[in-house]
Amino acid sequence: MPVDLNQEQRDLGKILSQWSFPEFVKYKRSRRWYAVAILITAVLLIYALVTSNILFATIIIIASIIFVLNEKRESKTIHFKISEEGIVVDNVLYEWPEIKNFWIIYEPDKVKNIYFEFKSLLLPRLPIPLQDQDPVAIREILLDYIDEDIDREGEPISDGLGRMLKL
C-alpha cells in the first residue's frame, strides 16, 4: 500500500527525476459550452423524473454540484519524483513492487502522460503529465525498475473523452 511520507520518515534513495504539474487542467470554456452542458443536464434530469428514476436524478444533481464546486476551486501544484525506492506523488510513496507496469503516451500538443498501473485492484490507474520532460529519458529510468506495457498505444478512453469534452 502507498506510504504517506508526512506520517513516516523514509529514505527515498537517489532522486532520479522530478517535476511539478497542476492537479487538473483548467479548460477555457465558451458560453456555448455551458449552454449545451446545462441543456444536456436538464434533459437528463427531466428524463430521470419522467421515468421515476430517482437514483439517476440524484446522481445528475450530485454530479452537477461537484462540477460547479470544482469550477470554483484553484488547481494546486503536484510534485512528482522518481526515486530508487519508487514514485512519489505529493508526499505519497508508491514502491516499485506495488506497481505492475507503466506506459507513455506522447502526442505533442495533445497528450503527454505517463500512466502507472498498480498490482492492487483497489488502486486506480495513475496518470502523470510529463510537462516538458524528455519521454525517452523518463522511459529509460523507469525500465530499470518496472515493465513497460508496450501493447497500450493510446490514452485511455476516459481521459480522451474528458479532454475532448473539456471536463
DSSP file (Angstrom, degrees, kcal/mol; ACC not computed):
  #  RESIDUE AA STRUCTURE BP1 BP2  ACC     N-H-->O    O-->H-N    N-H-->O    O-->H-N    TCO  KAPPA ALPHA  PHI   PSI    X-CA   Y-CA   Z-CA
    1    1 A M              0   0    0      0, 0.0    94,-0.2     0, 0.0    97,-0.1   0.000 360.0 360.0 360.0 154.8    0.0    0.0    0.0
    2    2 A P        -     0   0    0      0, 0.0     2,-0.5     0, 0.0    92,-0.2  -0.219 360.0-133.0 -59.5 148.8    1.1    3.6   -0.5
    3    3 A V  E     -A   93   0A   0     90,-2.6    90,-3.3     5,-0.0     2,-0.8  -0.925   7.8-138.7-108.7 123.9    3.3    5.2    2.2
    4    4 A D  E >>  -A   92   0A   0     -2,-0.5     4,-1.6    88,-0.2     3,-1.0  -0.732  10.2-161.5 -81.6 112.4    2.4    8.7    3.4
    5    5 A L  T 34 S+     0   0    0     86,-3.2    -1,-0.2    -2,-0.8     5,-0.1   0.626  87.6  64.9 -73.6 -12.3    5.7   10.4    3.8
    6    6 A N  T 34 S+     0   0    0     85,-0.5    -1,-0.3     1,-0.1     3,-0.1   0.793 111.0  36.8 -74.1 -28.2    4.1   13.1    6.0
    7    7 A Q  T <4 S+     0   0    0     -3,-1.0     2,-0.4     1,-0.2    -2,-0.2   0.745 122.8  39.4 -92.8 -27.6    3.4   10.3    8.6
    8    8 A E  S  < S-     0   0    0     -4,-1.6     2,-0.4     2,-0.0    -1,-0.2  -0.983  74.1-130.8-132.8 130.7    6.6    8.2    8.2
    9    9 A Q        +     0   0    0     -2,-0.4     2,-0.4    -3,-0.1    -3,-0.1  -0.670  37.9 174.1 -77.3 130.0   10.2    9.2    7.6
   10   10 A R        -     0   0    0     -2,-0.4     2,-0.6    -5,-0.1    -2,-0.0  -0.998  34.5-128.0-143.8 134.2   11.5    7.2    4.7
   11   11 A D        -     0   0    0     -2,-0.4     3,-0.1     1,-0.1    -2,-0.0  -0.736  19.7-169.9 -80.8 119.5   14.8    7.2    2.8
   12   12 A L        -     0   0    0     -2,-0.6    73,-1.2     1,-0.3    72,-0.7   0.508  26.9-140.6 -87.1  -4.9   13.9    7.5   -0.9
   13   13 A G        -     0   0    0     71,-0.2    -1,-0.3    70,-0.1     2,-0.2  -0.418  60.3  -6.8  72.9-157.8   17.4    6.8   -2.1
   14   14 A K        -     0   0    0     -2,-0.1    70,-1.3    -3,-0.1     2,-0.7  -0.502  69.7-128.5 -73.1 135.6   18.6    8.8   -5.0
   15   15 A I  E     -B   83   0A   0     -2,-0.2    68,-0.3    68,-0.2     3,-0.1  -0.779  25.0-175.3 -83.6 116.7   16.1   11.0   -6.8
   16   16 A L  E     -     0   0A   0     66,-2.8     2,-0.3    -2,-0.7    67,-0.2   0.777  64.5 -10.9 -87.9 -29.7   16.4   10.1  -10.5
   17   17 A S  E     -B   82   0A   0     65,-1.4    65,-3.0     2,-0.0    -1,-0.3  -0.957  62.7-180.0-164.4 151.8   13.9   12.7  -11.9
   18   18 A Q  E     +B   81   0A   0     -2,-0.3     2,-0.3    63,-0.2    63,-0.2  -0.983   8.7 152.9-157.7 148.9   11.4   15.2  -10.6
   19   19 A W  E     -B   80   0A   0     61,-2.1    61,-3.0    -2,-0.3     2,-0.3  -0.962  30.0-120.5-162.4 173.2    9.0   17.8  -11.8
   20   20 A S  E     +B   79   0A   0     -2,-0.3    59,-0.2    59,-0.2    57,-0.1  -0.872  24.1 175.2-123.5 156.0    5.7   19.5  -10.9
   21   21 A F  E     -B   78   0A   0     57,-2.1    57,-3.3    -2,-0.3     2,-0.1  -0.981  38.2 -88.5-153.9 158.1    2.4   19.8  -12.7
   22   22 A P  E     -B   77   0A   0      0, 0.0    55,-0.2     0, 0.0     3,-0.1  -0.429  34.3-123.3 -71.5 147.5   -1.1   21.2  -12.0
   23   23 A E  S    S-     0   0    0     53,-2.6     2,-0.3     1,-0.2    54,-0.1   0.869  90.8  -3.0 -57.8 -40.0   -3.6   19.0  -10.2
   24   24 A F  S    S-     0   0    0     52,-0.2     2,-0.4     2,-0.0    -1,-0.2  -0.982  80.3-100.1-150.5 159.3   -6.0   19.3  -13.0
   25   25 A V        -     0   0    0     -2,-0.3     2,-0.9    -3,-0.1    -2,-0.0  -0.683  26.3-144.2 -84.1 129.1   -6.3   21.2  -16.3
   26   26 A K        -     0   0    0     -2,-0.4     2,-0.2    49,-0.0   141,-0.0  -0.827  23.5-153.9 -92.4 102.3   -8.5   24.4  -16.2
   27   27 A Y        -     0   0    0     -2,-0.9     2,-0.7   139,-0.1   136,-0.0  -0.477  14.0-124.9 -78.4 147.0  -10.1   24.4  -19.6
   28   28 A K        -     0   0    0     -2,-0.2     2,-0.4     0, 0.0    -1,-0.1  -0.839  35.3-169.8 -88.8 118.3  -11.3   27.6  -21.2
   29   29 A R        -     0   0    0     -2,-0.7     2,-0.1     3,-0.0   137,-0.0  -0.899  13.0-134.8-115.7 140.1  -15.0   27.0  -22.0
   30   30 A S     >  -     0   0    0     -2,-0.4     4,-1.8     1,-0.1     5,-0.1  -0.331  29.3-106.5 -83.7 169.5  -17.2   29.2  -24.1
   31   31 A R  H  > S+     0   0    0      1,-0.2     4,-2.5     2,-0.2     5,-0.2   0.868 122.6  58.3 -61.7 -35.7  -20.7   30.3  -23.2
   32   32 A R  H  > S+     0   0    0      2,-0.2     4,-2.7     1,-0.2    -1,-0.2   0.905 102.1  53.2 -60.8 -41.9  -21.9   27.9  -25.8
   33   33 A W  H  > S+     0   0    0      1,-0.2     4,-2.5     2,-0.2    -1,-0.2   0.933 111.4  45.8 -59.1 -46.4  -20.2   25.0  -24.0
   34   34 A Y  H  X S+     0   0    0     -4,-1.8     4,-2.6     2,-0.2    -1,-0.2   0.890 111.6  52.2 -64.8 -39.2  -22.0   26.0  -20.7
   35   35 A A  H  X S+     0   0    0     -4,-2.5     4,-2.3     2,-0.2    -2,-0.2   0.926 111.8  45.6 -63.2 -44.7  -25.4   26.3  -22.6
   36   36 A V  H  X S+     0   0    0     -4,-2.7     4,-2.8     2,-0.2     5,-0.2   0.914 112.8  51.2 -64.6 -42.3  -25.0   22.9  -24.1
   37   37 A A  H  X S+     0   0    0     -4,-2.5     4,-2.4    -5,-0.2    -2,-0.2   0.912 111.6  46.7 -61.9 -43.0  -24.0   21.4  -20.7
   38   38 A I  H  X S+     0   0    0     -4,-2.6     4,-2.6     2,-0.2    -1,-0.2   0.908 112.8  50.4 -65.3 -41.6  -27.0   23.0  -19.0
   39   39 A L  H  X S+     0   0    0     -4,-2.3     4,-2.6    -5,-0.2    -2,-0.2   0.934 112.1  46.0 -62.2 -47.2  -29.3   21.7  -21.7
   40   40 A I  H  X S+     0   0    0     -4,-2.8     4,-2.6     2,-0.2     5,-0.2   0.916 113.4  49.8 -62.4 -43.4  -28.0   18.2  -21.6
   41   41 A T  H  X S+     0   0    0     -4,-2.4     4,-2.4    -5,-0.2    -2,-0.2   0.920 111.8  48.4 -61.3 -44.1  -28.2   18.2  -17.8
   42   42 A A  H  X S+     0   0    0     -4,-2.6     4,-2.7     2,-0.2     5,-0.2   0.915 111.6  49.2 -63.6 -43.6  -31.8   19.5  -17.9
   43   43 A V  H  X S+     0   0    0     -4,-2.6     4,-2.6     1,-0.2    -2,-0.2   0.924 113.0  47.0 -62.5 -44.6  -32.8   16.9  -20.5
   44   44 A L  H  X S+     0   0    0     -4,-2.6     4,-2.4     2,-0.2    -1,-0.2   0.898 113.0  49.3 -64.2 -39.8  -31.3   14.0  -18.4
   45   45 A L  H  X S+     0   0    0     -4,-2.4     4,-2.2    -5,-0.2    -2,-0.2   0.918 112.0  47.5 -66.1 -43.6  -32.9   15.3  -15.2
   46   46 A I  H  X S+     0   0    0     -4,-2.7     4,-2.9     2,-0.2     5,-0.2   0.920 112.1  50.8 -62.9 -43.1  -36.3   15.6  -16.9
   47   47 A Y  H  X S+     0   0    0     -4,-2.6     4,-2.3     1,-0.2     6,-0.2   0.922 110.1  50.0 -59.8 -44.1  -35.9   12.1  -18.3
   48   48 A A  H  <>S+     0   0    0     -4,-2.4     5,-3.1     1,-0.2    -1,-0.2   0.899 113.9  44.8 -62.6 -40.8  -35.0   10.7  -14.9
   49   49 A L  H ><5S+     0   0    0     -4,-2.2     3,-1.0     3,-0.2    -2,-0.2   0.893 112.0  51.2 -71.6 -39.7  -38.0   12.4  -13.3
   50   50 A V  H 3<5S+     0   0    0     -4,-2.9    -2,-0.2     1,-0.3    -1,-0.2   0.879 114.1  44.3 -64.4 -38.0  -40.4   11.3  -16.1
   51   51 A T  T 3<5S-     0   0    0     -4,-2.3    -1,-0.3    -5,-0.2    -2,-0.2   0.362 113.1-121.3 -88.0   6.2  -39.2    7.7  -15.8
   52   52 A S  T < 5 +     0   0    0     -3,-1.0     2,-1.2     1,-0.2    -3,-0.2   0.817  60.7 150.5  58.3  33.5  -39.4    7.9  -12.0
   53   53 A N     >< +     0   0    0     -5,-3.1     4,-2.0    -6,-0.2    -1,-0.2  -0.697  13.7 169.8 -97.0  82.9  -35.7    7.1  -11.7
   54   54 A I  H  > S+     0   0    0     -2,-1.2     4,-2.6     1,-0.2    -1,-0.2   0.848  73.6  57.0 -64.8 -36.4  -34.9    9.0   -8.5
   55   55 A L  H  > S+     0   0    0      2,-0.2     4,-2.4     1,-0.2    -1,-0.2   0.933 108.3  46.6 -61.9 -45.6  -31.5    7.4   -8.2
   56   56 A F  H  > S+     0   0    0      1,-0.2     4,-2.3     2,-0.2    -2,-0.2   0.911 112.5  50.5 -62.8 -42.2  -30.5    8.7  -11.7
   57   57 A A  H  X S+     0   0    0     -4,-2.0     4,-2.3     1,-0.2    -1,-0.2   0.903 110.4  50.0 -61.5 -41.6  -31.9   12.1  -10.9
   58   58 A T  H  X S+     0   0    0     -4,-2.6     4,-2.8     2,-0.2    -2,-0.2   0.910 109.6  50.6 -63.3 -42.8  -29.9   12.2   -7.6
   59   59 A I  H  X S+     0   0    0     -4,-2.4     4,-2.7     2,-0.2    -2,-0.2   0.908 110.4  49.9 -62.0 -42.5  -26.7   11.2   -9.5
   60   60 A I  H  X S+     0   0    0     -4,-2.3     4,-2.2     2,-0.2    -2,-0.2   0.918 112.6  46.8 -62.7 -44.0  -27.2   14.0  -12.0
   61   61 A I  H  X S+     0   0    0     -4,-2.3     4,-2.3     2,-0.2    -2,-0.2   0.929 114.0  46.9 -65.2 -45.2  -27.8   16.6   -9.3
   62   62 A I  H  X S+     0   0    0     -4,-2.8     4,-2.6     1,-0.2    -2,-0.2   0.924 112.3  50.2 -63.1 -44.2  -24.7   15.4   -7.3
   63   63 A A  H  X S+     0   0    0     -4,-2.7     4,-2.3     1,-0.2    -1,-0.2   0.890 110.7  50.4 -61.3 -39.1  -22.5   15.4  -10.4
   64   64 A S  H  X S+     0   0    0     -4,-2.2     4,-2.4     2,-0.2    -1,-0.2   0.910 110.7  48.5 -65.2 -42.6  -23.7   18.9  -11.2
   65   65 A I  H  X S+     0   0    0     -4,-2.3     4,-2.5     2,-0.2    -2,-0.2   0.923 111.8  49.3 -63.4 -44.3  -22.9   20.2   -7.7
   66   66 A I  H  X S+     0   0    0     -4,-2.6     4,-2.4     1,-0.2    -2,-0.2   0.909 110.9  50.7 -61.6 -42.3  -19.4   18.6   -7.8
   67   67 A F  H  X S+     0   0    0     -4,-2.3     4,-1.8     2,-0.2    -2,-0.2   0.934 111.5  47.0 -61.2 -46.6  -18.8   20.2  -11.3
   68   68 A V  H  X S+     0   0    0     -4,-2.4     4,-1.2     1,-0.2    -2,-0.2   0.909 112.7  49.3 -63.5 -42.6  -19.8   23.6  -10.0
   69   69 A L  H  X S+     0   0    0     -4,-2.5     4,-0.8     1,-0.2     3,-0.3   0.894 110.9  50.0 -64.4 -39.0  -17.7   23.3   -6.9
   70   70 A N  H  < S+     0   0    0     -4,-2.4     3,-0.2     1,-0.2    -1,-0.2   0.816 103.2  60.8 -69.2 -29.5  -14.7   22.2   -8.9
   71   71 A E  H  < S+     0   0    0     -4,-1.8    -1,-0.2     1,-0.2    -2,-0.2   0.857 106.6  46.3 -62.4 -35.0  -15.1   25.1  -11.3
   72   72 A K  H  < S+     0   0    0     -4,-1.2    -1,-0.2    -3,-0.3     2,-0.2   0.693  97.1  92.4 -80.8 -20.2  -14.6   27.5   -8.3
   73   73 A R  S  < S-     0   0    0     -4,-0.8     2,-0.3    -3,-0.2    -3,-0.0  -0.514  72.7-130.1 -82.8 142.0  -11.5   25.6   -7.0
   74   74 A E        -     0   0    0     -2,-0.2     2,-0.4     1,-0.1    -2,-0.1  -0.677  26.5-111.2 -88.1 144.6   -8.0   26.5   -8.0
   75   75 A S        -     0   0    0     -2,-0.3     2,-0.2   -51,-0.1    -1,-0.1  -0.598  31.6-144.4 -75.4 126.8   -5.6   23.8   -9.2
   76   76 A K        -     0   0    0     -2,-0.4   -53,-2.6     1,-0.1     2,-0.5  -0.513  22.5-102.4 -88.0 163.4   -2.8   23.1   -6.7
   77   77 A T  E     -B   22   0A   0    -55,-0.2     2,-0.4    -2,-0.2    -1,-0.1  -0.737  31.3-153.2 -88.9 128.0    0.7   22.1   -7.8
   78   78 A I  E     -B   21   0A   0    -57,-3.3   -57,-2.1    -2,-0.5     2,-0.5  -0.854   5.4-146.7-101.3 133.3    1.6   18.4   -7.5
   79   79 A H  E     -B   20   0A   0     -2,-0.4    11,-3.1   -59,-0.2     2,-0.4  -0.882  16.2-168.6-102.8 129.6    5.2   17.5   -7.0
   80   80 A F  E     -BC  19  89A   0    -61,-3.0   -61,-2.1    -2,-0.5     2,-0.4  -0.949   6.2-179.9-122.6 137.0    6.3   14.2   -8.6
   81   81 A K  E     -BC  18  88A   0      7,-2.2     7,-2.7    -2,-0.4     2,-0.6  -0.989  20.5-152.5-135.3 144.4    9.6   12.3   -8.1
   82   82 A I  E     +BC  17  87A   0    -65,-3.0   -66,-2.8    -2,-0.4   -65,-1.4  -0.982  33.3 168.0-110.7 120.0   11.1    9.1   -9.4
   83   83 A S  E     -B   15   0A   0      3,-3.1     3,-0.3    -2,-0.6   -68,-0.2  -0.692  52.3 -97.3-124.4 177.1   13.4    7.6   -6.9
   84   84 A E  S    S+     0   0    0    -70,-1.3   -71,-0.2   -72,-0.7    12,-0.1   0.724 123.8  48.7 -66.7 -21.3   15.3    4.4   -6.3
   85   85 A E  S    S-     0   0    0    -73,-1.2    11,-1.5     1,-0.3     2,-0.3   0.696 124.8 -77.7 -92.4 -22.0   12.5    3.3   -3.9
   86   86 A G  E     - D   0  95A   0    -74,-0.3    -3,-3.1     9,-0.3     2,-0.4  -0.991  64.5 -41.7 157.7-157.9    9.5    4.1   -6.1
   87   87 A I  E     -CD  82  94A   0      7,-2.3     7,-3.2    -2,-0.3     2,-0.5  -0.857  43.9-152.6-107.4 145.2    7.5    7.1   -7.3
   88   88 A V  E     -CD  81  93A   0     -7,-2.7    -7,-2.2    -2,-0.4     2,-0.6  -0.971   9.6-174.4-120.5 122.5    6.4    9.9   -5.0
   89   89 A V  E >  S-CD  80  92A   0      3,-2.6     3,-0.7    -2,-0.5    -9,-0.2  -0.936  76.5 -32.7-118.1 106.1    3.3   11.9   -5.8
   90   90 A D  T 3  S-     0   0    0    -11,-3.1    -1,-0.1    -2,-0.6   -10,-0.1   0.930 127.2 -40.1  47.0  59.3    2.9   14.8   -3.4
   91   91 A N  T 3  S+     0   0    0    -12,-0.2   -86,-3.2     1,-0.2   -85,-0.5   0.644 113.8 115.9  67.4  18.7    4.5   13.0   -0.4
   92   92 A V  E <   -AD   4  89A   0     -3,-0.7    -3,-2.6   -88,-0.2     2,-0.5  -0.979  54.6-150.2-116.7 120.3    2.9    9.6   -1.1
   93   93 A L  E     -AD   3  88A   0    -90,-3.3   -90,-2.6    -2,-0.5     2,-0.6  -0.771  10.6-168.0 -93.4 126.9    5.3    6.9   -2.0
   94   94 A Y  E     - D   0  87A   0     -7,-3.2    -7,-2.3    -2,-0.5     5,-0.1  -0.959  23.9-140.0-108.6 110.5    4.3    4.1   -4.3
   95   95 A E  E >>  - D   0  86A   0     -2,-0.6     3,-1.7    -9,-0.2     4,-0.6  -0.351  18.4-112.3 -74.6 152.6    7.1    1.5   -4.0
   96   96 A W  G >4 S+     0   0    0    -11,-1.5     3,-1.3     1,-0.3   -10,-0.1   0.852 113.9  58.8 -54.9 -41.6    8.3   -0.4   -7.1
   97   97 A P  G 34 S+     0   0    0      0, 0.0    -1,-0.3     0, 0.0    22,-0.1   0.756 102.9  55.6 -62.8 -20.0    6.9   -3.8   -6.0
   98   98 A E  G <4 S+     0   0    0     -3,-1.7    21,-2.6    20,-0.1     2,-0.5   0.681  92.1  84.5 -81.3 -18.4    3.4   -2.3   -5.9
   99   99 A I  E <<  -E  118   0B   0     -3,-1.3    19,-0.3    -4,-0.6     3,-0.1  -0.755  56.6-168.7 -95.5 125.3    3.5   -1.0   -9.5
  100  100 A K  E     -     0   0B   0     17,-2.2    47,-0.6    -2,-0.5     2,-0.3   0.950  61.2 -46.7 -75.4 -52.2    2.5   -3.5  -12.2
  101  101 A N  E     -Ef 117 147B   0     16,-1.6    16,-2.6    45,-0.1     2,-0.3  -0.952  47.5-132.6-166.4-178.6    3.7   -1.5  -15.2
  102  102 A F  E     -Ef 116 148B   0     45,-1.6    47,-3.1    -2,-0.3     2,-0.3  -0.944   9.9-168.1-142.2 162.6    3.8    1.8  -17.0
  103  103 A W  E     -E  115   0B   0     12,-1.7    12,-3.1    -2,-0.3     2,-0.5  -0.976  14.0-139.9-150.8 152.2    3.2    3.2  -20.5
  104  104 A I  E     -E  114   0B   0     -2,-0.3     2,-0.6    10,-0.2    10,-0.2  -0.940   7.3-165.8-116.7 130.4    3.9    6.6  -22.0
  105  105 A I  E     +E  113   0B   0      8,-2.7     8,-2.3    -2,-0.5     2,-0.5  -0.968  14.3 175.9-112.8 116.2    1.5    8.4  -24.4
  106  106 A Y  E     +E  112   0B   0     -2,-0.6     6,-0.2     6,-0.2    -2,-0.0  -0.877  16.1 149.3-128.9  99.2    3.4   11.2  -26.1
  107  107 A E  E >>  -E  111   0B   0      4,-3.7     3,-2.1    -2,-0.5     4,-1.7  -0.863  46.7-127.9-127.0  94.0    1.5   13.1  -28.8
  108  108 A P  T 34 S+     0   0    0      0, 0.0     3,-0.1     0, 0.0    -2,-0.0  -0.031  90.6  14.5 -47.9 142.9    2.8   16.7  -28.8
  109  109 A D  T 34 S+     0   0    0      1,-0.2     3,-0.1     3,-0.0     0, 0.0   0.462 132.7  50.7  68.0   4.6    0.1   19.4  -28.5
  110  110 A K  T <4 S-     0   0    0     -3,-2.1     2,-0.4     1,-0.2    -1,-0.2   0.525 116.7 -10.5-126.7 -73.7   -2.4   16.8  -27.4
  111  111 A V  E  <  +E  107   0B   0     -4,-1.7    -4,-3.7    -3,-0.1     2,-0.3  -0.999  43.9 173.9-141.9 135.7   -1.3   14.5  -24.6
  112  112 A K  E     +E  106   0B   0     -2,-0.4    18,-3.3    -6,-0.2    19,-0.5  -0.747  34.5 140.4-139.1  86.3    2.0   13.8  -22.9
  113  113 A N  E     -EG 105 129B   0     -8,-2.3    -8,-2.7    16,-0.3     2,-0.4  -0.929  44.5-144.9-132.8 152.4    1.4   11.5  -20.0
  114  114 A I  E     -EG 104 128B   0     14,-2.6    14,-3.1    -2,-0.3     2,-0.5  -0.950  23.2-155.8-105.7 137.1    2.9    8.5  -18.1
  115  115 A Y  E     -EG 103 127B   0    -12,-3.1   -12,-1.7    -2,-0.4     2,-0.5  -0.962   4.0-161.5-115.3 132.1    0.4    6.0  -16.9
  116  116 A F  E     -EG 102 126B   0     10,-2.3    10,-2.7    -2,-0.5     2,-0.4  -0.938   1.6-161.3-111.7 133.3    1.1    3.7  -13.9
  117  117 A E  E     -E  101   0B   0    -16,-2.6   -17,-2.2    -2,-0.5   -16,-1.6  -0.947  13.2-144.2-114.0 135.7   -0.9    0.6  -13.3
  118  118 A F  E     -E   99   0B   0     -2,-0.4   -19,-0.2     5,-0.4   -20,-0.1  -0.610  17.2-130.3-100.0 156.8   -0.8   -1.0   -9.9
  119  119 A K  S    S+     0   0    0    -21,-2.6     2,-0.3    -2,-0.2   -20,-0.1   0.837  91.0  81.3 -70.2 -33.7   -0.9   -4.6   -8.9
  120  120 A S  S >  S-     0   0    0    -22,-0.5     3,-0.9     1,-0.1    -2,-0.2  -0.579  73.0-148.4 -75.5 131.3   -3.7   -3.9   -6.3
  121  121 A L  T 3  S+     0   0    0     -2,-0.3    -1,-0.1     1,-0.2    -2,-0.0   0.652  95.1  67.6 -72.3 -13.8   -7.1   -3.7   -7.9
  122  122 A L  T 3  S+     0   0    0      2,-0.1    -1,-0.2     1,-0.0    -2,-0.0   0.704  87.6  75.0 -78.5 -19.8   -8.0   -1.1   -5.2
  123  123 A L  S <  S-     0   0    0     -3,-0.9    -5,-0.4     1,-0.0     3,-0.1  -0.825  80.1-137.2 -96.5 126.1   -5.6    1.5   -6.6
  124  124 A P        -     0   0    0      0, 0.0    -4,-0.1     0, 0.0    -2,-0.1  -0.274  37.2 -76.4 -75.3 165.8   -6.8    3.2   -9.8
  125  125 A R        -     0   0    0     -8,-0.1    -8,-0.2     1,-0.1   -10,-0.0  -0.337  48.4-139.9 -56.5 141.0   -4.6    3.9  -12.8
  126  126 A L  E     -G  116   0B   0    -10,-2.7   -10,-2.3    -3,-0.1     2,-0.4  -0.913  13.6-163.3-114.9 107.7   -2.3    6.9  -12.1
  127  127 A P  E     -G  115   0B   0      0, 0.0   -12,-0.2     0, 0.0   -14,-0.0  -0.754   5.0-171.3 -89.4 135.2   -1.7    9.4  -14.9
  128  128 A I  E     -G  114   0B   0    -14,-3.1   -14,-2.6    -2,-0.4     2,-0.1  -0.978  22.0-129.4-125.4 116.7    1.2   11.8  -14.6
  129  129 A P  E     -G  113   0B   0      0, 0.0   -16,-0.3     0, 0.0   -18,-0.0  -0.438   9.1-148.6 -63.7 134.5    1.6   14.7  -17.0
  130  130 A L    >   -     0   0    0    -18,-3.3     3,-2.4     1,-0.2   -17,-0.1   0.689  24.2-176.6 -76.4 -18.8    5.1   14.8  -18.5
  131  131 A Q  T 3  S-     0   0    0    -19,-0.5    -1,-0.2     1,-0.3  -110,-0.1  -0.380  71.2 -21.2  54.1-122.5    5.1   18.5  -18.9
  132  132 A D  T 3  S+     0   0    0     -2,-0.1    -1,-0.3     2,-0.1     2,-0.1   0.133 104.1 128.0-103.7  20.7    8.4   19.4  -20.6
  133  133 A Q    <   -     0   0    0     -3,-2.4    -3,-0.1     1,-0.1     3,-0.1  -0.408  69.0-108.9 -75.1 152.2   10.2   16.2  -19.6
  134  134 A D     >  -     0   0    0      1,-0.2     4,-2.2    -2,-0.1     5,-0.2  -0.736  25.0-155.4 -80.4 112.6   12.0   14.1  -22.2
  135  135 A P  H  > S+     0   0    0      0, 0.0     4,-2.3     0, 0.0    -1,-0.2   0.817  91.3  54.8 -63.0 -30.2    9.8   10.9  -22.5
  136  136 A V  H  > S+     0   0    0      2,-0.2     4,-2.1     1,-0.2     5,-0.1   0.917 109.9  45.9 -68.5 -42.8   12.7    8.8  -23.8
  137  137 A A  H  > S+     0   0    0      2,-0.2     4,-1.9     1,-0.2    -1,-0.2   0.910 114.0  48.3 -66.1 -42.0   14.9    9.7  -20.7
  138  138 A I  H  X S+     0   0    0     -4,-2.2     4,-2.5     1,-0.2    -2,-0.2   0.911 110.3  52.3 -64.6 -42.1   12.0    9.0  -18.3
  139  139 A R  H  X S+     0   0    0     -4,-2.3     4,-2.3    -5,-0.2    -1,-0.2   0.910 107.5  52.0 -59.1 -43.9   11.2    5.7  -20.0
  140  140 A E  H  X S+     0   0    0     -4,-2.1     4,-0.6     1,-0.2    -1,-0.2   0.892 110.4  48.3 -62.0 -40.2   14.9    4.6  -19.6
  141  141 A I  H >< S+     0   0    0     -4,-1.9     3,-1.1     1,-0.2     4,-0.3   0.949 113.1  47.0 -63.3 -49.0   14.8    5.4  -15.9
  142  142 A L  H >X S+     0   0    0     -4,-2.5     4,-2.7     1,-0.2     3,-2.1   0.843 100.8  65.7 -65.4 -34.2   11.5    3.5  -15.4
  143  143 A L  H 3< S+     0   0    0     -4,-2.3    -1,-0.2     1,-0.3    -2,-0.2   0.732  92.1  64.1 -62.8 -21.3   12.6    0.4  -17.3
  144  144 A D  T << S+     0   0    0     -3,-1.1    -1,-0.3    -4,-0.6    -2,-0.2   0.677 118.4  23.7 -71.8 -16.0   15.3   -0.2  -14.7
  145  145 A Y  T <4 S+     0   0    0     -3,-2.1     2,-0.3     1,-0.3    -2,-0.2   0.722 125.1  18.8-121.6 -35.4   12.5   -0.8  -12.1
  146  146 A I  S  < S-     0   0    0     -4,-2.7    -1,-0.3   -49,-0.0     2,-0.1  -0.913  76.3 -96.5-140.3 164.9    9.2   -1.8  -13.8
  147  147 A D  E     -f  101   0B   0    -47,-0.6   -45,-1.6    -2,-0.3     2,-0.4  -0.454  30.4-129.6 -80.8 152.8    7.9   -3.3  -17.0
  148  148 A E  E     -f  102   0B   0    -47,-0.2     2,-1.2    -2,-0.1   -45,-0.2  -0.864  12.8-134.4-100.1 136.5    6.5   -1.2  -19.8
  149  149 A D    >   +     0   0    0    -47,-3.1     3,-1.0    -2,-0.4   -45,-0.1  -0.756  26.9 178.3 -88.6  94.8    3.1   -2.2  -21.3
  150  150 A I  T 3   +     0   0    0     -2,-1.2    -1,-0.2     1,-0.2   -47,-0.1   0.564  69.5  71.7 -79.3  -7.1    4.0   -1.9  -25.0
  151  151 A D  T 3  S+     0   0    0     -3,-0.1     2,-0.6     2,-0.0    -1,-0.2   0.722  78.2  86.8 -78.3 -20.9    0.5   -3.0  -26.0
  152  152 A R    <   +     0   0    0     -3,-1.0   -48,-0.2     1,-0.2     3,-0.1  -0.705  46.8 161.9 -84.2 118.3   -1.0    0.3  -24.9
  153  153 A E        +     0   0    0     -2,-0.6     2,-0.3     2,-0.1    -1,-0.2   0.571  55.9  38.7-114.2 -13.0   -0.8    2.7  -27.8
  154  154 A G  S    S-     0   0    0    -49,-0.1     3,-0.1     1,-0.0    -1,-0.0  -0.850  89.3 -87.1-133.5 169.3   -3.3    5.4  -27.0
  155  155 A E        -     0   0    0     -2,-0.3    -2,-0.1     1,-0.1     5,-0.0  -0.419  60.6 -84.6 -72.6 153.9   -4.6    7.2  -24.0
  156  156 A P     >  -     0   0    0      0, 0.0     4,-2.4     0, 0.0     3,-0.4  -0.247  37.0-119.0 -57.2 146.7   -7.5    5.6  -22.0
  157  157 A I  H  > S+     0   0    0      1,-0.2     4,-2.9     2,-0.2     5,-0.3   0.873 113.0  56.1 -56.9 -40.3  -10.9    6.4  -23.5
  158  158 A S  H  > S+     0   0    0      1,-0.2     4,-2.1     2,-0.2    -1,-0.2   0.898 109.7  45.3 -62.5 -40.0  -12.0    8.1  -20.3
  159  159 A D  H  > S+     0   0    0     -3,-0.4     4,-2.2     2,-0.2    -2,-0.2   0.918 115.0  46.9 -68.8 -43.6   -9.0   10.5  -20.4
  160  160 A G  H  X S+     0   0    0     -4,-2.4     4,-2.5     2,-0.2    -2,-0.2   0.899 113.7  48.2 -64.7 -41.0   -9.5   11.3  -24.1
  161  161 A L  H  X S+     0   0    0     -4,-2.9     4,-2.6    -5,-0.2    -1,-0.2   0.909 111.1  50.7 -65.8 -42.6  -13.2   11.8  -23.7
  162  162 A G  H  <>S+     0   0    0     -4,-2.1     5,-3.0    -5,-0.3     4,-0.4   0.890 113.1  45.7 -61.5 -40.6  -12.7   14.1  -20.7
  163  163 A R  H ><5S+     0   0    0     -4,-2.2     3,-0.7     3,-0.2    -2,-0.2   0.914 113.5  49.3 -68.5 -43.0  -10.2   16.2  -22.6
  164  164 A M  H 3<5S+     0   0    0     -4,-2.5    -2,-0.2     1,-0.2    -1,-0.2   0.884 116.4  41.5 -64.7 -39.0  -12.4   16.3  -25.7
  165  165 A L  T 3<5S-     0   0    0     -4,-2.6    -1,-0.2    -5,-0.2    -2,-0.2   0.439 110.2-123.2 -88.0   0.7  -15.5   17.4  -23.7
  166  166 A K  T < 5       0   0    0     -3,-0.7    -3,-0.2    -4,-0.4  -139,-0.1   0.913 360.0 360.0  58.1  47.0  -13.4   19.8  -21.6
  167  167 A L      <       0   0    0     -5,-3.0    -4,-0.2    -6,-0.1    -5,-0.1   0.410 360.0 360.0 -99.0 360.0  -14.3   18.1  -18.3
